[in-house]
């Protein structure tokens, strides 16, 4: 099993869009037994692929060991893709991690799922928090969406510097997100980092929230869907290179 975290210091950079579409690629295109674990109390991934109207308000109980992770797992409508949903209880997760003082709690919980899944994708809340520290100890790869703007680039630099200070060894994979090449700022940012994968801004991607499904489920031949597919292939190559 390999764990891929979709994380950004900033919000509003397309993090959940990446997480859901990459999970679809893992399950459908790579035929991997895939788990999408929503760690963000906003529960956007849960909204997109979860069971409508089903909320237990128990997401945080997994971390206190009051509830085993497998008890919250939902089978989605997508073959080979399961979900651990988020809910409002996760608003107190940072405080809980601080009080527990268990630096690898998330990693140990993921270890319990090792035999059941090939790939786990974590949709992480923004910010440098106790939760993000848990994620960085547990992940094999961290995918960082970066909107082509100075603030988003600065956020990536801060995360990289933070990992260096902590002695973290988990690799980062920056991804240009929500790119509109007609904008000079966007075009210049992409040109400055030509090796980064690019996810375009498109109305068909925004329609995910209406259709409540990944892009590959309704517009698989579009440029956006192909971009997610290409990114997932790059991630698989990175994971294979680690082994």
MOJO-V49458 format. One record per helix or strand of 3 or more residues. SS is the DSSP state (hx for helix, st for strand). FROM is the first residue (numbers start at 1). LEN is the number of residues. If there is no record, write none. Layout:
SS,FROM,LEN + SS,FROM,LEN
This chain:
st,2,5 + hx,15,15 + st,34,5 + hx,44,6 + hx,59,4 + hx,69,4 + st,73,3 + st,81,4 + hx,88,13 + hx,105,7 + st,119,5 + hx,130,9 + st,141,7 + hx,150,17 + st,171,9 + hx,184,9 + st,197,4 + hx,203,4 + hx,208,4 + hx,215,3 + hx,223,20
